[in-house]
């Protein structure tokens, strides 16, 4: 069975935020919550890069390790989901996640912030597939429809990759090889050109 993963290619991300908008629209994410966001590293400096970040659906998810009520679970295809009916909104997952994926849906006093919300890889939740309860709590279940998460499908530069981990890694590996080859090719052409000039 496939193991589903995300990967964002920092060389291609142009910080257009199409992935963020697509996620909010497809899943009707509450105001103030972004299941996906674009972060910029070294903003305005040489080497500036942008990355689209969400839940990375870790193989050994730290959010699941610290949850006192065990509301997190991993599906057969490696997607980390959580059950909002079990969640108590303690926020331990928020502090444990290195990507800041779990978020409180509301601001305010600690006990009034509600149950955690996070990226579901567009795989719905523990409710009946395609039910109104599933959609209202977790958003669209595109995986059950045989589709990929909309954030990756809407990425205009194909910087954000989603799907079977082996296929995602193959795509990225080919990109790296082609980047290296094009650099070496440019150097060879330049040297040949220099030699021709002499």
VODRENLO-908750 format. One record per residue (C-alpha): x, z, y; residue in three letters. Coordinates in steps of 0.02 Angstrom, whole numbers. Layout:
N
X; Z; Y; ALA
...
! end
This chain:
198
0; 0; 0; UNK
58; -38; 177; UNK
129; 97; 290; UNK
66; 65; 465; UNK
183; 90; 613; UNK
202; 50; 798; UNK
360; -14; 882; UNK
389; -56; 1064; UNK
527; -179; 1106; UNK
601; -116; 1271; UNK
681; -286; 1303; UNK
508; -367; 1312; UNK
397; -235; 1393; UNK
353; -285; 1573; UNK
252; -128; 1616; UNK
90; -225; 1638; UNK
-14; -84; 1560; UNK
-125; -206; 1464; UNK
-102; -96; 1310; UNK
-163; 58; 1405; UNK
-315; -33; 1474; UNK
-358; -112; 1306; UNK
-352; 58; 1219; UNK
-462; 142; 1350; UNK
-592; 2; 1346; UNK
-598; -21; 1157; UNK
-613; 164; 1118; UNK
-704; 225; 1274; UNK
-571; 358; 1298; UNK
-626; 497; 1417; UNK
-567; 493; 1598; UNK
-401; 585; 1615; UNK
-345; 549; 1436; UNK
-227; 406; 1394; UNK
-202; 383; 1208; UNK
-67; 258; 1256; UNK
40; 256; 1412; UNK
188; 157; 1479; UNK
341; 258; 1530; UNK
490; 193; 1628; UNK
665; 254; 1592; UNK
797; 247; 1731; UNK
666; 190; 1856; UNK
747; 86; 1994; UNK
921; 101; 1919; UNK
1029; -20; 1820; UNK
971; -23; 1640; UNK
789; 13; 1684; UNK
675; -5; 1533; UNK
489; 20; 1501; UNK
409; 78; 1339; UNK
230; 87; 1280; UNK
210; 258; 1199; UNK
72; 335; 1092; UNK
59; 429; 929; UNK
195; 357; 816; UNK
104; 411; 657; UNK
258; 501; 592; UNK
295; 511; 406; UNK
322; 699; 424; UNK
210; 732; 574; UNK
260; 887; 676; UNK
81; 901; 743; UNK
17; 926; 565; UNK
155; 1051; 526; UNK
107; 1169; 667; UNK
-83; 1153; 662; UNK
-154; 1325; 614; UNK
-318; 1251; 548; UNK
-247; 1097; 459; UNK
-355; 973; 554; UNK
-222; 836; 540; UNK
-212; 724; 388; UNK
-121; 565; 340; UNK
-215; 417; 266; UNK
-152; 316; 118; UNK
-78; 188; 237; UNK
20; 317; 338; UNK
-97; 338; 487; UNK
-101; 517; 554; UNK
-279; 566; 603; UNK
-363; 729; 647; UNK
-534; 804; 621; UNK
-614; 857; 785; UNK
-742; 963; 693; UNK
-601; 1074; 628; UNK
-489; 1069; 783; UNK
-494; 1228; 889; UNK
-401; 1155; 1040; UNK
-256; 1277; 1029; UNK
-131; 1147; 1091; UNK
7; 1182; 964; UNK
10; 997; 918; UNK
33; 952; 1101; UNK
191; 1057; 1111; UNK
258; 1000; 942; UNK
238; 813; 969; UNK
395; 731; 1043; UNK
288; 588; 1110; UNK
154; 693; 1197; UNK
20; 605; 1095; UNK
-110; 744; 1071; UNK
-196; 781; 1236; UNK
-329; 898; 1300; UNK
-481; 797; 1356; UNK
-515; 914; 1502; UNK
-417; 1018; 1626; UNK
-455; 1197; 1670; UNK
-437; 1368; 1591; UNK
-346; 1364; 1424; UNK
-499; 1405; 1317; UNK
-608; 1275; 1403; UNK
-503; 1117; 1382; UNK
-593; 1054; 1227; UNK
-532; 983; 1063; UNK
-375; 878; 1058; UNK
-381; 689; 1071; UNK
-249; 566; 1011; UNK
-215; 387; 959; UNK
-300; 342; 795; UNK
-211; 174; 768; UNK
-389; 108; 791; UNK
-430; 180; 619; UNK
-579; 288; 670; UNK
-587; 460; 595; UNK
-660; 565; 453; UNK
-840; 520; 494; UNK
-932; 382; 400; UNK
-850; 214; 435; UNK
-933; 116; 578; UNK
-1056; 258; 613; UNK
-1103; 305; 791; UNK
-1026; 478; 762; UNK
-860; 401; 714; UNK
-858; 290; 868; UNK
-910; 427; 990; UNK
-777; 549; 926; UNK
-632; 433; 880; UNK
-666; 259; 947; UNK
-663; 90; 860; UNK
-615; 71; 677; UNK
-526; -96; 687; UNK
-422; -59; 532; UNK
-580; -56; 426; UNK
-625; -225; 502; UNK
-457; -294; 445; UNK
-388; -302; 623; UNK
-236; -224; 708; UNK
-247; -99; 852; UNK
-306; -186; 1010; UNK
-160; -119; 1114; UNK
-38; -223; 1010; UNK
-151; -375; 1005; UNK
-168; -374; 1195; UNK
19; -362; 1230; UNK
58; -524; 1322; UNK
245; -520; 1284; UNK
223; -455; 1106; UNK
333; -307; 1152; UNK
213; -189; 1063; UNK
211; -221; 876; UNK
90; -139; 754; UNK
56; -158; 570; UNK
145; -139; 404; UNK
312; -54; 437; UNK
411; -179; 333; UNK
336; -327; 428; UNK
363; -243; 597; UNK
545; -208; 554; UNK
570; -388; 494; UNK
502; -456; 658; UNK
613; -341; 760; UNK
766; -378; 651; UNK
741; -565; 679; UNK
728; -537; 866; UNK
892; -440; 869; UNK
979; -573; 765; UNK
915; -710; 881; UNK
967; -612; 1035; UNK
1141; -591; 964; UNK
1151; -773; 911; UNK
1094; -836; 1081; UNK
1226; -728; 1167; UNK
1363; -792; 1053; UNK
1299; -970; 1073; UNK
1305; -956; 1262; UNK
1483; -893; 1252; UNK
1532; -1037; 1138; UNK
1450; -1165; 1252; UNK
1532; -1089; 1403; UNK
1703; -1094; 1320; UNK
1675; -1273; 1262; UNK
1622; -1316; 1438; UNK
1778; -1234; 1507; UNK
1885; -1328; 1384; UNK
1803; -1492; 1432; UNK
1836; -1461; 1615; UNK
2023; -1440; 1585; UNK
! end
